[in-house]
């Protein structure tokens, strides 16, 4: 049996995989509609800040 290889795209935001209908790079992900589908998500946490109650415990 023969094999067929399809070229497609993967959304970096939601993980959706799809094969394009046209030969152009899509503008948005068809599932989550994100225009940043080909840009990996930047994971940056908030800077740790002490709450008011924690600050009171120190004094």
PQR file of N, CA, C, O and H, with PARSE charges and radii, in Angstrom:
ATOM      1  N   UNK A   1       0.843  -1.163   0.000 -0.4000 1.5000
ATOM      2  CA  UNK A   1       0.000   0.000   0.000 -0.0000 2.0000
ATOM      3  C   UNK A   1       0.898   1.239   0.000  0.5500 1.7000
ATOM      4  O   UNK A   1       1.931   1.252   0.670 -0.5500 1.4000
ATOM      5  N   UNK A   2       0.521   2.261  -0.733 -0.4000 1.5000
ATOM      6  CA  UNK A   2       1.296   3.495  -0.822 -0.0000 2.0000
ATOM      7  C   UNK A   2       1.016   4.434   0.332  0.5500 1.7000
ATOM      8  O   UNK A   2       0.004   4.317   1.024 -0.5500 1.4000
ATOM      9  H   UNK A   2      -0.318   2.250  -1.277  0.4000 1.0000
ATOM     10  N   UNK A   3       1.927   5.361   0.522 -0.4000 1.5000
ATOM     11  CA  UNK A   3       1.760   6.355   1.575 -0.0000 2.0000
ATOM     12  C   UNK A   3       1.584   7.732   0.963  0.5500 1.7000
ATOM     13  O   UNK A   3       2.145   8.039  -0.089 -0.5500 1.4000
ATOM     14  H   UNK A   3       2.748   5.456  -0.040  0.4000 1.0000
ATOM     15  N   UNK A   4       0.795   8.557   1.639 -0.4000 1.5000
ATOM     16  CA  UNK A   4       0.581   9.929   1.218 -0.0000 2.0000
ATOM     17  C   UNK A   4       1.004  10.836   2.367  0.5500 1.7000
ATOM     18  O   UNK A   4       0.625  10.616   3.518 -0.5500 1.4000
ATOM     19  H   UNK A   4       0.339   8.307   2.494  0.4000 1.0000
ATOM     20  N   UNK A   5       1.778  11.838   2.048 -0.4000 1.5000
ATOM     21  CA  UNK A   5       2.199  12.809   3.053 -0.0000 2.0000
ATOM     22  C   UNK A   5       1.520  14.134   2.756  0.5500 1.7000
ATOM     23  O   UNK A   5       1.643  14.679   1.659 -0.5500 1.4000
ATOM     24  H   UNK A   5       2.085  12.016   1.113  0.4000 1.0000
ATOM     25  N   UNK A   6       0.804  14.644   3.747 -0.4000 1.5000
ATOM     26  CA  UNK A   6       0.129  15.934   3.612 -0.0000 2.0000
ATOM     27  C   UNK A   6       0.879  16.982   4.413  0.5500 1.7000
ATOM     28  O   UNK A   6       1.285  16.732   5.548 -0.5500 1.4000
ATOM     29  H   UNK A   6       0.705  14.201   4.638  0.4000 1.0000
ATOM     30  N   UNK A   7       1.059  18.131   3.835 -0.4000 1.5000
ATOM     31  CA  UNK A   7       1.640  19.241   4.567 -0.0000 2.0000
ATOM     32  C   UNK A   7       0.509  20.020   5.206  0.5500 1.7000
ATOM     33  O   UNK A   7      -0.529  20.255   4.589 -0.5500 1.4000
ATOM     34  H   UNK A   7       0.729  18.334   2.913  0.4000 1.0000
ATOM     35  N   UNK A   8       0.722  20.413   6.440 -0.4000 1.5000
ATOM     36  CA  UNK A   8      -0.320  21.137   7.144 -0.0000 2.0000
ATOM     37  C   UNK A   8       0.267  22.101   8.144  0.5500 1.7000
ATOM     38  O   UNK A   8       1.466  22.377   8.136 -0.5500 1.4000
ATOM     39  H   UNK A   8       1.566  20.222   6.941  0.4000 1.0000
ATOM     40  N   UNK A   9      -0.592  22.611   9.005 -0.4000 1.5000
ATOM     41  CA  UNK A   9      -0.208  23.595  10.001 -0.0000 2.0000
ATOM     42  C   UNK A   9      -0.646  23.118  11.381  0.5500 1.7000
ATOM     43  O   UNK A   9      -1.586  22.333  11.512 -0.5500 1.4000
ATOM     44  H   UNK A   9      -1.566  22.386   9.011  0.4000 1.0000
ATOM     45  N   UNK A  10       0.051  23.605  12.411 -0.4000 1.5000
ATOM     46  CA  UNK A  10      -0.294  23.316  13.802 -0.0000 2.0000
ATOM     47  C   UNK A  10      -0.365  24.644  14.544  0.5500 1.7000
ATOM     48  O   UNK A  10       0.560  25.453  14.465 -0.5500 1.4000
ATOM     49  H   UNK A  10       0.814  24.242  12.305  0.4000 1.0000
ATOM     50  N   UNK A  11      -1.443  24.867  15.253 -0.4000 1.5000
ATOM     51  CA  UNK A  11      -1.603  26.090  16.043 -0.0000 2.0000
ATOM     52  C   UNK A  11      -0.769  25.971  17.309  0.5500 1.7000
ATOM     53  O   UNK A  11      -0.894  24.995  18.049 -0.5500 1.4000
ATOM     54  H   UNK A  11      -2.194  24.210  15.317  0.4000 1.0000
ATOM     55  N   UNK A  12       0.077  26.957  17.561 -0.4000 1.5000
ATOM     56  CA  UNK A  12       0.916  26.973  18.752 -0.0000 2.0000
ATOM     57  C   UNK A  12       0.112  27.309  20.002  0.5500 1.7000
ATOM     58  O   UNK A  12       0.587  27.094  21.117 -0.5500 1.4000
ATOM     59  H   UNK A  12       0.179  27.750  16.960  0.4000 1.0000
ATOM     60  N   UNK A  13      -1.095  27.830  19.832 -0.4000 1.5000
ATOM     61  CA  UNK A  13      -1.928  28.232  20.969 -0.0000 2.0000
ATOM     62  C   UNK A  13      -2.821  27.094  21.455  0.5500 1.7000
ATOM     63  O   UNK A  13      -2.828  26.772  22.643 -0.5500 1.4000
ATOM     64  H   UNK A  13      -1.481  28.004  18.927  0.4000 1.0000
ATOM     65  N   UNK A  14      -3.581  26.479  20.528 -0.4000 1.5000
ATOM     66  CA  UNK A  14      -4.549  25.458  20.942 -0.0000 2.0000
ATOM     67  C   UNK A  14      -4.162  24.043  20.519  0.5500 1.7000
ATOM     68  O   UNK A  14      -4.792  23.081  20.958 -0.5500 1.4000
ATOM     69  H   UNK A  14      -3.576  26.741  19.563  0.4000 1.0000
ATOM     70  N   UNK A  15      -3.136  23.895  19.671 -0.4000 1.5000
ATOM     71  CA  UNK A  15      -2.682  22.575  19.261 -0.0000 2.0000
ATOM     72  C   UNK A  15      -3.449  21.969  18.097  0.5500 1.7000
ATOM     73  O   UNK A  15      -3.217  20.814  17.741 -0.5500 1.4000
ATOM     74  H   UNK A  15      -2.624  24.676  19.314  0.4000 1.0000
ATOM     75  N   UNK A  16      -4.344  22.716  17.509 -0.4000 1.5000
ATOM     76  CA  UNK A  16      -5.146  22.219  16.391 -0.0000 2.0000
ATOM     77  C   UNK A  16      -4.273  21.988  15.155  0.5500 1.7000
ATOM     78  O   UNK A  16      -3.403  22.802  14.847 -0.5500 1.4000
ATOM     79  H   UNK A  16      -4.534  23.654  17.798  0.4000 1.0000
ATOM     80  N   UNK A  17      -4.506  20.874  14.448 -0.4000 1.5000
ATOM     81  CA  UNK A  17      -3.771  20.553  13.222 -0.0000 2.0000
ATOM     82  C   UNK A  17      -4.752  20.588  12.062  0.5500 1.7000
ATOM     83  O   UNK A  17      -5.872  20.093  12.182 -0.5500 1.4000
ATOM     84  H   UNK A  17      -5.213  20.212  14.698  0.4000 1.0000
ATOM     85  N   UNK A  18      -4.336  21.174  10.928 -0.4000 1.5000
ATOM     86  CA  UNK A  18      -5.205  21.228   9.768 -0.0000 2.0000
ATOM     87  C   UNK A  18      -4.394  21.294   8.488  0.5500 1.7000
ATOM     88  O   UNK A  18      -3.245  21.736   8.474 -0.5500 1.4000
ATOM     89  H   UNK A  18      -3.425  21.576  10.831  0.4000 1.0000
ATOM     90  N   UNK A  19      -5.022  20.844   7.419 -0.4000 1.5000
ATOM     91  CA  UNK A  19      -4.432  20.926   6.089 -0.0000 2.0000
ATOM     92  C   UNK A  19      -5.075  22.109   5.379  0.5500 1.7000
ATOM     93  O   UNK A  19      -6.300  22.237   5.389 -0.5500 1.4000
ATOM     94  H   UNK A  19      -5.955  20.485   7.431  0.4000 1.0000
ATOM     95  N   UNK A  20      -4.282  22.971   4.767 -0.4000 1.5000
ATOM     96  CA  UNK A  20      -4.844  24.167   4.141 -0.0000 2.0000
ATOM     97  C   UNK A  20      -5.567  23.844   2.838  0.5500 1.7000
ATOM     98  O   UNK A  20      -5.218  22.880   2.156 -0.5500 1.4000
ATOM     99  H   UNK A  20      -3.287  22.867   4.759  0.4000 1.0000
ATOM    100  N   UNK A  21      -6.554  24.633   2.496 -0.4000 1.5000
ATOM    101  CA  UNK A  21      -7.261  24.490   1.225 -0.0000 2.0000
ATOM    102  C   UNK A  21      -6.546  25.265   0.126  0.5500 1.7000
ATOM    103  O   UNK A  21      -6.623  24.915  -1.052 -0.5500 1.4000
ATOM    104  H   UNK A  21      -6.837  25.416   3.049  0.4000 1.0000
ATOM    105  N   UNK A  22      -5.852  26.317   0.529 -0.4000 1.5000
ATOM    106  CA  UNK A  22      -5.132  27.162  -0.426 -0.0000 2.0000
ATOM    107  C   UNK A  22      -3.635  27.035  -0.164  0.5500 1.7000
ATOM    108  O   UNK A  22      -3.222  26.445   0.834 -0.5500 1.4000
ATOM    109  H   UNK A  22      -5.790  26.601   1.486  0.4000 1.0000
ATOM    110  N   UNK A  23      -2.831  27.586  -1.054 -0.4000 1.5000
ATOM    111  CA  UNK A  23      -1.385  27.508  -0.915 -0.0000 2.0000
ATOM    112  C   UNK A  23      -0.809  28.659  -0.094  0.5500 1.7000
ATOM    113  O   UNK A  23       0.412  28.800  -0.012 -0.5500 1.4000
ATOM    114  H   UNK A  23      -3.166  28.065  -1.865  0.4000 1.0000
ATOM    115  N   UNK A  24      -1.650  29.472   0.507 -0.4000 1.5000
ATOM    116  CA  UNK A  24      -1.202  30.616   1.294 -0.0000 2.0000
ATOM    117  C   UNK A  24      -1.126  30.242   2.772  0.5500 1.7000
ATOM    118  O   UNK A  24      -1.801  29.319   3.228 -0.5500 1.4000
ATOM    119  H   UNK A  24      -2.641  29.357   0.441  0.4000 1.0000
ATOM    120  N   UNK A  25      -0.296  30.971   3.507 -0.4000 1.5000
ATOM    121  CA  UNK A  25      -0.215  30.788   4.957 -0.0000 2.0000
ATOM    122  C   UNK A  25      -1.475  31.402   5.571  0.5500 1.7000
ATOM    123  O   UNK A  25      -1.804  32.551   5.276 -0.5500 1.4000
ATOM    124  H   UNK A  25       0.253  31.721   3.136  0.4000 1.0000
ATOM    125  N   UNK A  26      -2.178  30.658   6.414 -0.4000 1.5000
ATOM    126  CA  UNK A  26      -3.421  31.189   6.992 -0.0000 2.0000
ATOM    127  C   UNK A  26      -3.173  32.373   7.914  0.5500 1.7000
ATOM    128  O   UNK A  26      -2.107  32.492   8.519 -0.5500 1.4000
ATOM    129  H   UNK A  26      -1.911  29.725   6.654  0.4000 1.0000
ATOM    130  N   UNK A  27      -4.168  33.245   8.014 -0.4000 1.5000
ATOM    131  CA  UNK A  27      -4.069  34.429   8.873 -0.0000 2.0000
ATOM    132  C   UNK A  27      -4.456  34.117  10.311  0.5500 1.7000
ATOM    133  O   UNK A  27      -3.907  34.705  11.243 -0.5500 1.4000
ATOM    134  H   UNK A  27      -5.034  33.148   7.523  0.4000 1.0000
ATOM    135  N   UNK A  28      -5.396  33.196  10.500 -0.4000 1.5000
ATOM    136  CA  UNK A  28      -5.851  32.816  11.840 -0.0000 2.0000
ATOM    137  C   UNK A  28      -6.024  31.301  11.909  0.5500 1.7000
ATOM    138  O   UNK A  28      -6.159  30.628  10.888 -0.5500 1.4000
ATOM    139  H   UNK A  28      -5.842  32.718   9.743  0.4000 1.0000
ATOM    140  N   UNK A  29      -6.017  30.784  13.132 -0.4000 1.5000
ATOM    141  CA  UNK A  29      -6.297  29.361  13.352 -0.0000 2.0000
ATOM    142  C   UNK A  29      -7.790  29.125  13.135  0.5500 1.7000
ATOM    143  O   UNK A  29      -8.603  29.889  13.655 -0.5500 1.4000
ATOM    144  H   UNK A  29      -5.907  31.331  13.962  0.4000 1.0000
ATOM    145  N   UNK A  30      -8.175  28.093  12.384 -0.4000 1.5000
ATOM    146  CA  UNK A  30      -9.604  27.869  12.154 -0.0000 2.0000
ATOM    147  C   UNK A  30     -10.368  27.428  13.404  0.5500 1.7000
ATOM    148  O   UNK A  30     -11.595  27.522  13.437 -0.5500 1.4000
ATOM    149  H   UNK A  30      -7.514  27.473  11.961  0.4000 1.0000
ATOM    150  N   UNK A  31      -9.671  26.954  14.418 -0.4000 1.5000
ATOM    151  CA  UNK A  31     -10.363  26.496  15.626 -0.0000 2.0000
ATOM    152  C   UNK A  31     -10.510  27.607  16.659  0.5500 1.7000
ATOM    153  O   UNK A  31     -11.622  27.923  17.080 -0.5500 1.4000
ATOM    154  H   UNK A  31      -8.674  26.878  14.391  0.4000 1.0000
ATOM    155  N   UNK A  32      -9.377  28.206  17.071 -0.4000 1.5000
ATOM    156  CA  UNK A  32      -9.441  29.214  18.140 -0.0000 2.0000
ATOM    157  C   UNK A  32      -9.455  30.645  17.616  0.5500 1.7000
ATOM    158  O   UNK A  32      -9.608  31.588  18.393 -0.5500 1.4000
ATOM    159  H   UNK A  32      -8.473  27.949  16.729  0.4000 1.0000
ATOM    160  N   UNK A  33      -9.297  30.814  16.315 -0.4000 1.5000
ATOM    161  CA  UNK A  33      -9.342  32.122  15.644 -0.0000 2.0000
ATOM    162  C   UNK A  33      -8.223  33.068  16.075  0.5500 1.7000
ATOM    163  O   UNK A  33      -8.344  34.283  15.916 -0.5500 1.4000
ATOM    164  H   UNK A  33      -9.173  30.048  15.684  0.4000 1.0000
ATOM    165  N   UNK A  34      -7.136  32.521  16.620 -0.4000 1.5000
ATOM    166  CA  UNK A  34      -6.028  33.355  17.071 -0.0000 2.0000
ATOM    167  C   UNK A  34      -5.168  33.777  15.884  0.5500 1.7000
ATOM    168  O   UNK A  34      -4.771  32.927  15.086 -0.5500 1.4000
ATOM    169  H   UNK A  34      -7.038  31.535  16.750  0.4000 1.0000
ATOM    170  N   UNK A  35      -4.869  35.071  15.748 -0.4000 1.5000
ATOM    171  CA  UNK A  35      -3.970  35.509  14.687 -0.0000 2.0000
ATOM    172  C   UNK A  35      -2.512  35.182  15.009  0.5500 1.7000
ATOM    173  O   UNK A  35      -1.638  35.336  14.155 -0.5500 1.4000
ATOM    174  H   UNK A  35      -5.191  35.761  16.397  0.4000 1.0000
ATOM    175  N   UNK A  36      -2.250  34.737  16.225 -0.4000 1.5000
ATOM    176  CA  UNK A  36      -0.896  34.392  16.655 -0.0000 2.0000
ATOM    177  C   UNK A  36      -0.694  32.879  16.672  0.5500 1.7000
ATOM    178  O   UNK A  36       0.076  32.369  17.486 -0.5500 1.4000
ATOM    179  H   UNK A  36      -2.960  34.613  16.918  0.4000 1.0000
ATOM    180  N   UNK A  37      -1.378  32.155  15.782 -0.4000 1.5000
ATOM    181  CA  UNK A  37      -1.342  30.700  15.775 -0.0000 2.0000
ATOM    182  C   UNK A  37       0.057  30.146  15.529  0.5500 1.7000
ATOM    183  O   UNK A  37       0.355  29.033  15.961 -0.5500 1.4000
ATOM    184  H   UNK A  37      -2.003  32.569  15.121  0.4000 1.0000
ATOM    185  N   UNK A  38       0.929  30.899  14.842 -0.4000 1.5000
ATOM    186  CA  UNK A  38       2.264  30.400  14.527 -0.0000 2.0000
ATOM    187  C   UNK A  38       3.349  30.986  15.427  0.5500 1.7000
ATOM    188  O   UNK A  38       4.537  30.838  15.140 -0.5500 1.4000
ATOM    189  H   UNK A  38       0.687  31.804  14.491  0.4000 1.0000
ATOM    190  N   UNK A  39       2.951  31.647  16.511 -0.4000 1.5000
ATOM    191  CA  UNK A  39       3.892  32.217  17.463 -0.0000 2.0000
ATOM    192  C   UNK A  39       3.742  31.480  18.789  0.5500 1.7000
ATOM    193  O   UNK A  39       2.643  31.443  19.343 -0.5500 1.4000
ATOM    194  H   UNK A  39       1.986  31.767  16.744  0.4000 1.0000
ATOM    195  N   UNK A  40       4.820  30.891  19.315 -0.4000 1.5000
ATOM    196  CA  UNK A  40       4.696  30.190  20.602 -0.0000 2.0000
ATOM    197  C   UNK A  40       4.285  31.146  21.722  0.5500 1.7000
ATOM    198  O   UNK A  40       4.680  32.312  21.744 -0.5500 1.4000
ATOM    199  H   UNK A  40       5.713  30.921  18.865  0.4000 1.0000
ATOM    200  N   UNK A  41       3.500  30.631  22.630 -0.4000 1.5000
ATOM    201  CA  UNK A  41       3.022  31.424  23.759 -0.0000 2.0000
ATOM    202  C   UNK A  41       4.185  31.706  24.698  0.5500 1.7000
ATOM    203  O   UNK A  41       4.964  30.806  25.014 -0.5500 1.4000
ATOM    204  H   UNK A  41       3.180  29.684  22.612  0.4000 1.0000
ATOM    205  N   UNK A  42       4.304  32.939  25.140 -0.4000 1.5000
ATOM    206  CA  UNK A  42       5.339  33.310  26.095 -0.0000 2.0000
ATOM    207  C   UNK A  42       4.795  33.061  27.490  0.5500 1.7000
ATOM    208  O   UNK A  42       3.747  33.589  27.863 -0.5500 1.4000
ATOM    209  H   UNK A  42       3.672  33.670  24.884  0.4000 1.0000
ATOM    210  N   UNK A  43       5.507  32.258  28.252 -0.4000 1.5000
ATOM    211  CA  UNK A  43       5.060  31.943  29.602 -0.0000 2.0000
ATOM    212  C   UNK A  43       5.887  32.783  30.570  0.5500 1.7000
ATOM    213  O   UNK A  43       7.067  32.520  30.799 -0.5500 1.4000
ATOM    214  H   UNK A  43       6.358  31.829  27.949  0.4000 1.0000
ATOM    215  N   UNK A  44       5.252  33.770  31.115 -0.4000 1.5000
ATOM    216  CA  UNK A  44       5.888  34.629  32.098 -0.0000 2.0000
ATOM    217  C   UNK A  44       4.974  34.729  33.298  0.5500 1.7000
ATOM    218  O   UNK A  44       3.816  35.131  33.182 -0.5500 1.4000
ATOM    219  H   UNK A  44       4.293  33.983  30.929  0.4000 1.0000
ATOM    220  N   UNK A  45       5.495  34.366  34.431 -0.4000 1.5000
ATOM    221  CA  UNK A  45       4.700  34.448  35.648 -0.0000 2.0000
ATOM    222  C   UNK A  45       4.727  35.848  36.218  0.5500 1.7000
ATOM    223  O   UNK A  45       5.593  36.654  35.875 -0.5500 1.4000
ATOM    224  H   UNK A  45       6.435  34.040  34.525  0.4000 1.0000
ATOM    225  N   UNK A  46       3.800  36.127  37.067 -0.4000 1.5000
ATOM    226  CA  UNK A  46       3.803  37.421  37.746 -0.0000 2.0000
ATOM    227  C   UNK A  46       4.962  37.443  38.727  0.5500 1.7000
ATOM    228  O   UNK A  46       5.371  36.406  39.251 -0.5500 1.4000
ATOM    229  H   UNK A  46       3.097  35.473  37.345  0.4000 1.0000
ATOM    230  N   UNK A  47       5.474  38.613  38.962 -0.4000 1.5000
ATOM    231  CA  UNK A  47       6.505  38.752  39.980 -0.0000 2.0000
ATOM    232  C   UNK A  47       5.861  38.495  41.332  0.5500 1.7000
ATOM    233  O   UNK A  47       4.754  38.952  41.618 -0.5500 1.4000
ATOM    234  H   UNK A  47       5.142  39.454  38.537  0.4000 1.0000
ATOM    235  N   UNK A  48       6.582  37.758  42.143 -0.4000 1.5000
ATOM    236  CA  UNK A  48       6.009  37.417  43.443 -0.0000 2.0000
ATOM    237  C   UNK A  48       5.916  38.669  44.310  0.5500 1.7000
ATOM    238  O   UNK A  48       6.916  39.326  44.602 -0.5500 1.4000
ATOM    239  H   UNK A  48       7.480  37.387  41.910  0.4000 1.0000
ATOM    240  N   UNK A  49       4.730  38.966  44.695 -0.4000 1.5000
ATOM    241  CA  UNK A  49       4.501  40.111  45.578 -0.0000 2.0000
ATOM    242  C   UNK A  49       3.816  39.606  46.837  0.5500 1.7000
ATOM    243  O   UNK A  49       2.938  38.745  46.776 -0.5500 1.4000
ATOM    244  H   UNK A  49       3.918  38.433  44.458  0.4000 1.0000
ATOM    245  N   UNK A  50       4.214  40.135  47.955 -0.4000 1.5000
ATOM    246  CA  UNK A  50       3.613  39.736  49.218 -0.0000 2.0000
ATOM    247  C   UNK A  50       2.264  40.421  49.383  0.5500 1.7000
ATOM    248  O   UNK A  50       2.088  41.585  49.020 -0.5500 1.4000
ATOM    249  H   UNK A  50       4.928  40.834  48.005  0.4000 1.0000
ATOM    250  N   UNK A  51       1.335  39.688  49.927 -0.4000 1.5000
ATOM    251  CA  UNK A  51       0.032  40.280  50.185 -0.0000 2.0000
ATOM    252  C   UNK A  51       0.101  41.155  51.431  0.5500 1.7000
ATOM    253  O   UNK A  51       1.069  41.098  52.189 -0.5500 1.4000
ATOM    254  H   UNK A  51       1.477  38.744  50.221  0.4000 1.0000
ATOM    255  N   UNK A  52      -0.909  41.945  51.630 -0.4000 1.5000
ATOM    256  CA  UNK A  52      -0.959  42.827  52.791 -0.0000 2.0000
ATOM    257  C   UNK A  52      -0.899  42.052  54.095  0.5500 1.7000
ATOM    258  O   UNK A  52      -0.225  42.475  55.034 -0.5500 1.4000
ATOM    259  H   UNK A  52      -1.696  41.991  51.014  0.4000 1.0000
ATOM    260  N   UNK A  53      -1.598  40.917  54.169 -0.4000 1.5000
ATOM    261  CA  UNK A  53      -1.611  40.097  55.376 -0.0000 2.0000
ATOM    262  C   UNK A  53      -0.218  39.532  55.667  0.5500 1.7000
ATOM    263  O   UNK A  53       0.201  39.481  56.824 -0.5500 1.4000
ATOM    264  H   UNK A  53      -2.146  40.574  53.406  0.4000 1.0000
ATOM    265  N   UNK A  54       0.500  39.108  54.622 -0.4000 1.5000
ATOM    266  CA  UNK A  54       1.851  38.584  54.821 -0.0000 2.0000
ATOM    267  C   UNK A  54       2.800  39.666  55.311  0.5500 1.7000
ATOM    268  O   UNK A  54       3.674  39.399  56.136 -0.5500 1.4000
ATOM    269  H   UNK A  54       0.160  39.150  53.682  0.4000 1.0000
ATOM    270  N   UNK A  55       2.636  40.877  54.814 -0.4000 1.5000
ATOM    271  CA  UNK A  55       3.498  41.982  55.257 -0.0000 2.0000
ATOM    272  C   UNK A  55       3.251  42.310  56.727  0.5500 1.7000
ATOM    273  O   UNK A  55       4.184  42.647  57.456 -0.5500 1.4000
ATOM    274  H   UNK A  55       1.926  41.094  54.144  0.4000 1.0000
ATOM    275  N   UNK A  56       1.985  42.213  57.165 -0.4000 1.5000
ATOM    276  CA  UNK A  56       1.648  42.509  58.562 -0.0000 2.0000
ATOM    277  C   UNK A  56       2.279  41.484  59.492  0.5500 1.7000
ATOM    278  O   UNK A  56       2.658  41.819  60.614 -0.5500 1.4000
ATOM    279  H   UNK A  56       1.227  41.940  56.573  0.4000 1.0000
ATOM    280  N   UNK A  57       2.396  40.241  59.042 -0.4000 1.5000
ATOM    281  CA  UNK A  57       2.966  39.188  59.886 -0.0000 2.0000
ATOM    282  C   UNK A  57       4.450  39.442  60.142  0.5500 1.7000
ATOM    283  O   UNK A  57       4.967  39.025  61.178 -0.5500 1.4000
ATOM    284  H   UNK A  57       2.088  39.969  58.130  0.4000 1.0000
ATOM    285  N   UNK A  58       5.136  40.103  59.242 -0.4000 1.5000
ATOM    286  CA  UNK A  58       6.563  40.356  59.403 -0.0000 2.0000
ATOM    287  C   UNK A  58       6.860  41.433  60.425  0.5500 1.7000
ATOM    288  O   UNK A  58       7.949  41.436  60.999 -0.5500 1.4000
ATOM    289  H   UNK A  58       4.716  40.442  58.400  0.4000 1.0000
ATOM    290  N   UNK A  59       5.937  42.347  60.674 -0.4000 1.5000
ATOM    291  CA  UNK A  59       6.201  43.453  61.606 -0.0000 2.0000
ATOM    292  C   UNK A  59       5.732  43.150  63.003  0.5500 1.7000
ATOM    293  O   UNK A  59       5.883  43.981  63.898 -0.5500 1.4000
ATOM    294  H   UNK A  59       5.053  42.344  60.207  0.4000 1.0000
TER
END
